Amino acid sequence: MIQTDIIVIGAGPVGLFTVFEAGLLKLRCHLIDSLPQPGGQCSEIYPKKPIYDIPGFPEILAGELVDNLMKQAEPFKPGFTLGEAALTIAKNSEGKFVVTTVKGTKHEAPIVIIAGGLGVFEPRKPPIENIIDFEDRGVEYIIKDPTFYNDKNCVIAGGGDSALDWSIFLAENSIAKEVVLVHRSSSFRGHLDSVQKVIDMAEQGKIKLITEAEVTGLSGNGKLSAVHITHQSRGEMVYETDHFIPLFGLKPSLGPIADWGLEIEKNAIKVNTLDYSTNIPGIYAVGDVNTYENKLKLILCGFHEGTLAVQSAFARIYPEKKNVLKYTTVNGIQGF
């Protein structure tokens, strides 16, 4: 039995920063995550993708942000149970929560903070009959390391930020030999700046942009060698390629958390914005996993939510103590 003050379910950026804020209050944390390393989506899906809305960092790679958050939490010696999803939660005779993972590892604490991001997720796959035959043989649904595509021909499909940003990144940095972006519409869902940049790069010959078209077939002998594109007016086209990367987003699911008796709304956990507590006293939800009126799914909002949640957690654990806010600029960081 792993015992701690706060069990944090989810070791993404918000979960890691929650450890730091809890540590300032001398509360110990242990994190549980189904992924084999800390960082959540930032480590697993887009570690090399730049993020632009972290205060104080005009631009920072997702993987670097995770590294910084790990260093920030380090003085407070968090524990980790990685590669094991949280499966069940129950209260013991002492009124503490016991969280058990899929591998049977048990954790005990008076407080649980769920920072599970999108929860369990899987990529949205295009309806191509034989796509499964080429998975990991030229078809990838996420880009982890862009250098994997060095000097390769790449066809990217999608019309959102991920498809636009990766097309720009692979072409602008001369990583891929050729970048073809295929989108079923002539309009895009991504940021206007990214849309304009793709259009400009297409005019400059740095990206081949094919709109009003879809990838409808794949071919190759054991490994992908070509994509078959159906254009609304030009009909069928075949492009030789090394990689097909459909970036249609993720299908999120709360997974086992949905069965814990929490109030669920829009596939997320409903919380009180006073302290981001749930309908079960002692359980909080912060970051993308929660929902409330005017919710914004931004990392910086999750940082704020985690900060208020640990303040409330301190009051629950130590009702007789008065917590006086102490600024780190005055007191510094007093680790464990």
Secondary structure in CASP SS format (residue, H / E / C, confidence):
PFRMAT SS
TARGET T0000
AUTHOR 0000-0000-0000
METHOD secondary structure of the structure
MODEL  1
M C 1.00
I E 1.00
Q E 1.00
T C 1.00
D C 1.00
I E 1.00
I E 1.00
V E 1.00
I E 1.00
G C 1.00
A C 1.00
G C 1.00
P H 1.00
V H 1.00
G H 1.00
L H 1.00
F H 1.00
T H 1.00
V H 1.00
F H 1.00
E H 1.00
A H 1.00
G H 1.00
L H 1.00
L C 1.00
K C 1.00
L C 1.00
R C 1.00
C E 1.00
H E 1.00
L E 1.00
I E 1.00
D E 1.00
S C 1.00
L C 1.00
P C 1.00
Q C 1.00
P C 1.00
G C 1.00
G C 1.00
Q H 1.00
C H 1.00
S H 1.00
E H 1.00
I C 1.00
Y C 1.00
P C 1.00
K C 1.00
K C 1.00
P E 1.00
I E 1.00
Y C 1.00
D C 1.00
I E 1.00
P C 1.00
G C 1.00
F E 1.00
P C 1.00
E C 1.00
I E 1.00
L E 1.00
A H 1.00
G H 1.00
E H 1.00
L H 1.00
V H 1.00
D H 1.00
N H 1.00
L H 1.00
M H 1.00
K H 1.00
Q H 1.00
A H 1.00
E H 1.00
P H 1.00
F H 1.00
K C 1.00
P C 1.00
G E 1.00
F E 1.00
T E 1.00
L E 1.00
G C 1.00
E C 1.00
A C 1.00
A E 1.00
L E 1.00
T E 1.00
I E 1.00
A E 1.00
K E 1.00
N C 1.00
S C 1.00
E C 1.00
G C 1.00
K C 1.00
F E 1.00
V E 1.00
V E 1.00
T E 1.00
T E 1.00
V C 1.00
K C 1.00
G C 1.00
T C 1.00
K E 1.00
H E 1.00
E E 1.00
A E 1.00
P C 1.00
I E 1.00
V E 1.00
I E 1.00
I E 1.00
A C 1.00
G C 1.00
G C 1.00
L C 1.00
G E 1.00
V E 1.00
F E 1.00
E E 1.00
P E 1.00
R C 1.00
K C 1.00
P C 1.00
P C 1.00
I C 1.00
E C 1.00
N C 1.00
I H 1.00
I H 1.00
D H 1.00
F H 1.00
E E 1.00
D C 1.00
R C 1.00
G C 1.00
V E 1.00
E C 1.00
Y C 1.00
I C 1.00
I C 1.00
K C 1.00
D C 1.00
P H 1.00
T H 1.00
F H 1.00
Y H 1.00
N C 1.00
D C 1.00
K C 1.00
N E 1.00
C E 1.00
V E 1.00
I E 1.00
A E 1.00
G C 1.00
G C 1.00
G C 1.00
D H 1.00
S H 1.00
A H 1.00
L H 1.00
D H 1.00
W H 1.00
S H 1.00
I H 1.00
F H 1.00
L H 1.00
A H 1.00
E H 1.00
N C 1.00
S C 1.00
I C 1.00
A C 1.00
K C 1.00
E E 1.00
V E 1.00
V E 1.00
L E 1.00
V E 1.00
H E 1.00
R C 1.00
S C 1.00
S C 1.00
S C 1.00
F C 1.00
R C 1.00
G C 1.00
H C 1.00
L H 1.00
D H 1.00
S H 1.00
V H 1.00
Q H 1.00
K H 1.00
V H 1.00
I H 1.00
D H 1.00
M H 1.00
A H 1.00
E H 1.00
Q C 1.00
G C 1.00
K C 1.00
I C 1.00
K E 1.00
L E 1.00
I E 1.00
T E 1.00
E C 1.00
A E 1.00
E E 1.00
V E 1.00
T E 1.00
G E 1.00
L E 1.00
S E 1.00
G C 1.00
N C 1.00
G C 1.00
K C 1.00
L C 1.00
S C 1.00
A E 1.00
V E 1.00
H E 1.00
I E 1.00
T E 1.00
H E 1.00
Q C 1.00
S C 1.00
R C 1.00
G E 1.00
E E 1.00
M E 1.00
V E 1.00
Y E 1.00
E E 1.00
T C 1.00
D C 1.00
H E 1.00
F E 1.00
I E 1.00
P E 1.00
L C 1.00
F C 1.00
G C 1.00
L E 1.00
K E 1.00
P E 1.00
S E 1.00
L C 1.00
G H 1.00
P H 1.00
I H 1.00
A H 1.00
D H 1.00
W C 1.00
G C 1.00
L C 1.00
E C 1.00
I E 1.00
E E 1.00
K C 1.00
N C 1.00
A E 1.00
I E 1.00
K E 1.00
V C 1.00
N E 1.00
T C 1.00
L C 1.00
D C 1.00
Y C 1.00
S E 1.00
T C 1.00
N C 1.00
I C 1.00
P C 1.00
G C 1.00
I E 1.00
Y E 1.00
A E 1.00
V C 1.00
G H 1.00
D H 1.00
V H 1.00
N E 1.00
T E 1.00
Y C 1.00
E C 1.00
N C 1.00
K C 1.00
L C 1.00
K C 1.00
L C 1.00
I H 1.00
L H 1.00
C H 1.00
G H 1.00
F H 1.00
H H 1.00
E H 1.00
G H 1.00
T H 1.00
L H 1.00
A H 1.00
V H 1.00
Q H 1.00
S H 1.00
A H 1.00
F H 1.00
A H 1.00
R H 1.00
I H 1.00
Y C 1.00
P C 1.00
E C 1.00
K C 1.00
K C 1.00
N C 1.00
V C 1.00
L C 1.00
K C 1.00
Y C 1.00
T H 1.00
T H 1.00
V H 1.00
N H 1.00
G C 1.00
I C 1.00
Q C 1.00
G C 1.00
F C 1.00
END
